[in-house]
Amino acid sequence: MPAAGSAVLTGDGRSLLVAAGGPPSPQDPANLPGGVALLRRDPRTGGLRRPGGARGCVTASGRFGCATGTLTNGAAALALSRDDRSLDAAVNLGTAVFRITP
């Protein structure tokens, strides 16, 4: 995914959600790349890794093996609900809300 922007840590410290935005494509300036990635933290080592396939990220195009989602282009700022079940993302066209399942 493109360069990482905002990141939020879940309340239990086990997961990190990262907004990945990027500059517009010279071929299509209105199409900003980006999405949201989930990184799981190993409690023993503190290392981070992205779950495989669609469980680890969402992008508008489904690139990088991610799930396909709308309103993910130009993802920048993130805000996580207190119960860690809803993620708001400031994106190119407004705000996107993601439901999070453990």
Helices and strands as residue ranges (DSSP letters): E 4-9, E 15-21, E 34-41, E 48-49, G 53-56, E 57-59, G 63-65, E 67-68, E 78-80, E 86-91, E 94-99
